[in-house]
């Protein structure tokens, strides 16, 4: 019995060290959960014109906002793309409206869903509505923001799925964009 | 004994069912002209002409619904008036008919389908007619209607759209009117039109995402957002629920299956290529 208690105390001590030395209790009563600080590192921190890319929108504890930005692009009416992540370490939380299509002053439709039965996939559709003219930006504006929760320590890539497109007002794909769209990685520390 | 003041009582015919004379399966509604001096009326009925086996005092009214009648049977009815002196010696003219038809179930149909519709119920006579409301007649077609028994009607049904660009039948329940040759009829919101989920892939011109629901499909619907039937730019292919208005409800069908692929009869993740899962 003494051996078992000693083993448990050793295990708790080990957890405490892994957590950076805070929160463990060798008294054998409480082990606080690991605290994750989430962040995002963009693949392309300074995107050039005609680029759709991921950028950090800030962090809050284990949650991080990833902006989907458009830089130097005219004639945007809609966007359709997938974002893939590692579901064992990351979970999708929510989305927030951007600033690019909102320039139009018209209604913007956001459809952002994790397909039923999927894991590690968010499908995004953002569009203006009706006869609202397309919009553009000479600088960088956000199409939509996605909030993720990082569940573990480490670096976990995000990537755009194949077939990501910006659409013009005729719903034709805009050409000349930087391919593939630069993404980035979530980090838990 | 002659009853004074009661004369020339005439049943003017079986009442057509409606608010004035509600009736249902197992019942017949009838109405008659009032008789001078009458303080009430008694309806006589039976299954053989002029051989009435039952009667009902309906009071001082000129319409009545006689219930408890056996279905799929011809019933004969006549009326006598009465007052404080007694009952008139003579019956009115006689009317006859089956109890009102009743629909208990109708085979639902999916948009874009052609199928044999089965209507179950009772009191369906040979020669029965089945119709949809005028507002539905452009999108729901019934033909080859026949009563295969007094409890079943079959009809060839076509629910639009049978091709792209055709206005779809509205999703939901539609009124069917069933009228027997004796003009007694029934109507009920019993025909359910179900949405055709294959139509959700509105952006089917894009080979890269053919048979997948994604942002291109929602953009396609958004382009038509708020257009109503009759607007020049209205496209019936975007009016998924066929309500004549392309709106958020149509978008919601796509959103509910977002990222899924068409298996041949449903939207599923498993039907997607591995790089889209």
Interface residues (C-beta under 8 A of the other chain):
Chain A: X77 X78 X79 X80 X81 X82 X107 X109 X111 X113 X114 X115 X116 X117 X118 X121 X123 X124 X125 X126 X127 X128 X129 X130 X161 X162 X163 X165 X167 X171
Chain B: X203 X208 X209 X214 X215 X216 X217 X218 X219 X220 X222 X223 X224 X225 X226 X227 X251 X254 X255 X257 X258 X259 X260 X268 X269 X270 X275 X276 X277
